[in-house]
Amino acid sequence: MVELIGAGLAAGLAAIGAGIGNGYLFGKFMEGVSRQPEVEPKLKSNAFVMFALVEAVPILAVVIAFIILAK
């Protein structure tokens, strides 16, 4: 029973954190583009790389949750 709660918390909290992080990331991206439209291509490539890094955390959390459940 405790394993189920732990796995659910691990995946759920990681997803919440990623949602907050992505919202902040793309909010700052839009702010930067509105201030300096000429640097949009560079900001866009950096934003997508950072998006991938932020999304990697919940993916790893789900993998860890499945490992916890498998034991």
C-alpha positions as CSV (number, residue, x, y, z in Angstrom):
1,M,0.0,0.0,0.0
2,V,2.8,2.4,0.9
3,E,4.5,1.6,-2.4
4,L,1.4,2.7,-4.3
5,I,1.2,6.0,-2.5
6,G,4.9,6.6,-3.0
7,A,4.8,5.9,-6.7
8,G,1.7,8.1,-7.2
9,L,3.3,10.9,-5.3
10,A,6.6,10.6,-7.2
11,A,4.9,10.8,-10.6
12,G,2.3,13.3,-9.6
13,L,4.6,15.8,-7.9
14,A,7.1,15.6,-10.8
15,A,4.3,16.3,-13.3
16,I,3.1,19.3,-11.3
17,G,6.7,20.6,-11.1
18,A,7.2,20.2,-14.8
19,G,4.0,22.0,-15.5
20,I,5.0,24.9,-13.4
21,G,8.5,24.9,-14.9
22,N,7.2,24.8,-18.5
23,G,4.8,27.7,-17.8
24,Y,7.5,29.8,-16.3
25,L,9.9,28.9,-19.2
26,F,7.5,29.8,-22.0
27,G,6.3,32.9,-20.2
28,K,9.8,34.2,-20.1
29,F,10.3,33.1,-23.7
30,M,7.3,35.2,-24.7
31,E,8.5,38.1,-22.6
32,G,11.9,37.9,-24.3
33,V,10.4,37.8,-27.8
34,S,8.2,40.7,-27.1
35,R,11.1,42.8,-25.9
36,Q,13.5,41.8,-28.7
37,P,11.8,40.2,-31.7
38,E,15.0,39.9,-33.7
39,V,16.4,37.2,-31.4
40,E,13.4,35.0,-31.6
41,P,15.2,32.1,-33.5
42,K,17.9,31.8,-30.9
43,L,15.5,32.1,-28.0
44,K,13.2,29.5,-29.6
45,S,16.0,26.9,-30.0
46,N,17.1,27.5,-26.4
47,A,13.5,27.3,-25.2
48,F,12.9,23.9,-26.8
49,V,16.1,22.5,-25.4
50,M,15.1,23.7,-22.0
51,F,11.6,22.3,-22.5
52,A,13.1,18.9,-23.2
53,L,15.2,19.0,-20.1
54,V,12.3,20.1,-17.9
55,E,10.2,17.3,-19.3
56,A,12.9,14.7,-18.7
57,V,12.3,14.9,-14.9
58,P,8.7,13.6,-14.9
59,I,9.6,10.9,-17.4
60,L,12.3,9.7,-15.0
61,A,9.9,10.0,-12.1
62,V,7.4,7.7,-13.9
63,V,10.2,5.2,-14.6
64,I,11.2,5.3,-10.9
65,A,7.6,4.9,-9.9
66,F,7.3,1.8,-12.0
67,I,10.5,0.4,-10.5
68,I,9.0,1.0,-7.0
69,L,5.8,-0.8,-8.0
70,A,7.8,-3.8,-9.6
71,K,9.4,-4.6,-6.3
